[in-house]
Amino acid sequence: MTAVLLGAGPVPSKPAPAWSLPDLAGEPVSSAQFKGKVVVVDFWATWCGPCVEEIPGYIALQAKYGKDGLVIIGISLDRRGPEAVRKFVAKHGMNYTVLMGDAAVVEAFGNFDAIPTTFIIDREGGIRERKTGAMPAADFEKLVLQYL
């Protein structure tokens, strides 16, 4: 299956919003914890086909570049709650941070209306890329490498 890229490209660097969201155990995770890292923030849901299609690529990126300062964060917009997402994460062997999102964090990132929507945040905390829709893993890796 070929992914369709709906929108992507560099955006003028602007500060990424600060946020705090619960992880799948209900513990708070804050954007401040990732200062100095290259952070990929992926808004997704378990029911979203293109979102699920991207997961193996994110798993590979986290495994390959985590030691170099890359952090993948999946922000789930599922309404079925953390237990359903936890089961999905376990089933798919997701090795990166998954948080439960809400309307406030979507608003903070610009009120996008489609998922997956993904942001790349540089080590200085600036949003450098925004993409909407699935992207082939090799293309996304090239994009991320510009900021590592």
RODO-2510 file (C-alpha; in nm, 4 decimals, decimal comma):
residues 148
     n   res          X          Y          Z
     1     m     0,0000     0,0000     0,0000
     2     t     0,1327     0,3412    -0,0908
     3     a     0,0934     0,6207     0,1600
     4     v    -0,0396     0,9499     0,0361
     5     l     0,1362     1,2572     0,1639
     6     l    -0,1302     1,5177     0,2259
     7     g     0,0932     1,7967     0,3416
     8     a     0,4471     1,8343     0,4626
     9     g     0,7336     2,0678     0,4680
    10     p     0,9566     2,2821     0,6731
    11     v     0,7855     2,5460     0,8742
    12     p     0,9531     2,8560     1,0104
    13     s     1,0869     2,7579     1,3497
    14     k     0,8522     2,8682     1,6219
    15     p     0,8571     2,7527     1,9818
    16     a     0,6780     2,4261     2,0405
    17     p     0,3979     2,4554     2,2937
    18     a     0,4562     2,3357     2,6470
    19     w     0,2329     2,0464     2,7488
    20     s     0,1772     1,7878     3,0184
    21     l    -0,0206     1,4732     2,9399
    22     p    -0,0824     1,1417     3,1137
    23     d     0,1001     0,8323     2,9996
    24     l    -0,0852     0,5011     2,9767
    25     a    -0,0425     0,4451     3,3510
    26     g    -0,1867     0,7888     3,4292
    27     e     0,1491     0,9426     3,5230
    28     p     0,2133     1,2964     3,3960
    29     v     0,4735     1,3456     3,1243
    30     s     0,5861     1,6974     3,0374
    31     s     0,7438     1,8447     2,7268
    32     a     1,0122     1,9902     2,9556
    33     q     1,1456     1,6363     3,0116
    34     f     1,2676     1,6253     2,6503
    35     k     1,4636     1,9513     2,6439
    36     g     1,7750     1,9191     2,4282
    37     k     1,6366     1,6243     2,2296
    38     v     1,4976     1,6016     1,8780
    39     v     1,1339     1,5154     1,9397
    40     v     0,8874     1,3655     1,6941
    41     v     0,5329     1,4285     1,8184
    42     d     0,2849     1,2094     1,6333
    43     f    -0,0884     1,2602     1,6857
    44     w    -0,2584     0,9312     1,6070
    45     a    -0,5356     0,6858     1,7008
    46     t    -0,5688     0,3078     1,7060
    47     w    -0,8562     0,3189     1,4552
    48     c    -0,6645     0,5316     1,2013
    49     g    -0,5253     0,3154     0,9193
    50     p    -0,2549     0,5599     0,8022
    51     c    -0,1502     0,6119     1,1665
    52     v    -0,1072     0,2387     1,2223
    53     e     0,0846     0,2128     0,8937
    54     e     0,3501     0,4507     1,0308
    55     i     0,4099     0,2680     1,3605
    56     p     0,6772     0,0222     1,2358
    57     g     0,8790     0,3151     1,1021
    58     y     0,8606     0,4968     1,4350
    59     i     0,9646     0,1804     1,6197
    60     a     1,2680     0,1501     1,3906
    61     l     1,3616     0,5181     1,4266
    62     q     1,3420     0,5050     1,8061
    63     a     1,5573     0,1910     1,8151
    64     k     1,8132     0,3278     1,5686
    65     y     1,8453     0,6896     1,6826
    66     g     1,7272     0,7007     2,0441
    67     k     2,0877     0,6900     2,1613
    68     d     2,1565     0,9967     1,9450
    69     g     1,8902     1,2064     2,1154
    70     l     1,5778     1,1218     1,9155
    71     v     1,2542     1,0832     2,1087
    72     i     0,9352     0,9590     1,9444
    73     i     0,6147     1,0521     2,1262
    74     g     0,2801     0,9180     2,0132
    75     i    -0,0122     1,1244     2,1393
    76     s    -0,3218     0,9091     2,1149
    77     l    -0,6492     1,0818     2,0396
    78     d    -0,8478     0,7652     2,1115
    79     r    -1,1605     0,8217     2,3157
    80     r    -1,1793     0,4597     2,4352
    81     g    -0,9288     0,5357     2,7083
    82     p    -0,5794     0,4303     2,8085
    83     e    -0,6580     0,0612     2,8629
    84     a    -0,7527     0,0099     2,4970
    85     v    -0,4449     0,2039     2,3865
    86     r    -0,2225     0,0078     2,6284
    87     k    -0,3390    -0,3206     2,4710
    88     f    -0,2750    -0,1828     2,1218
    89     v     0,0753    -0,0641     2,2199
    90     a     0,1613    -0,4055     2,3651
    91     k     0,0255    -0,5901     2,0617
    92     h     0,2317    -0,3772     1,8217
    93     g     0,5520    -0,3716     2,0305
    94     m     0,5681     0,0065     2,0396
    95     n     0,9012     0,1050     2,1991
    96     y     0,8353     0,4753     2,2327
    97     t     0,6416     0,7012     2,4688
    98     v     0,2653     0,6967     2,4178
    99     l     0,0487     0,9558     2,5893
   100     m    -0,3234     1,0258     2,6035
   101     g    -0,4046     1,3496     2,4238
   102     d    -0,6903     1,5931     2,4647
   103     a    -0,8460     1,8914     2,2880
   104     a    -0,6147     2,1350     2,4676
   105     v    -0,2957     1,9816     2,3260
   106     v    -0,4477     1,9689     1,9767
   107     e    -0,5327     2,3377     2,0113
   108     a    -0,1820     2,4147     2,1381
   109     f    -0,0353     2,2529     1,8251
   110     g    -0,2586     2,4543     1,5925
   111     n    -0,6007     2,2874     1,5820
   112     f    -0,5255     2,0494     1,2952
   113     d    -0,8205     1,8473     1,1692
   114     a    -0,6655     1,5251     1,0382
   115     i    -0,4466     1,2471     1,1717
   116     p    -0,1791     1,1423     1,1561
   117     t    -0,0350     1,4879     1,2069
   118     t     0,3292     1,4860     1,3053
   119     f     0,5688     1,7550     1,4234
   120     i     0,9477     1,7515     1,4427
   121     i     1,0831     1,9661     1,7243
   122     d     1,4532     2,0533     1,7203
   123     r     1,6932     2,0458     2,0153
   124     e     1,6224     2,4133     2,0872
   125     g     1,2498     2,3464     2,1216
   126     g     1,1414     2,4888     1,7867
   127     i     0,8892     2,3237     1,5571
   128     r     1,0803     2,2575     1,2339
   129     e     0,8459     2,0305     1,0389
   130     r     0,4759     1,9546     1,0280
   131     k     0,3256     1,6808     0,8161
   132     t    -0,0266     1,5588     0,7738
   133     g    -0,0894     1,2081     0,6479
   134     a     0,1287     0,9009     0,6312
   135     m     0,4785     0,9282     0,4890
   136     p     0,7053     0,6428     0,3765
   137     a     0,9428     0,5500     0,6594
   138     a     1,2594     0,6065     0,4526
   139     d     1,1472     0,9573     0,3573
   140     f     1,0599     1,0418     0,7165
   141     e     1,3973     0,9117     0,8359
   142     k     1,5751     1,1495     0,5946
   143     l     1,3657     1,4348     0,7301
   144     v     1,4482     1,3523     1,0937
   145     l     1,8203     1,3126     1,0238
   146     q     1,8432     1,6808     0,9286
   147     y     1,7871     1,7697     1,2944
   148     l     1,9868     1,5014     1,4784
***
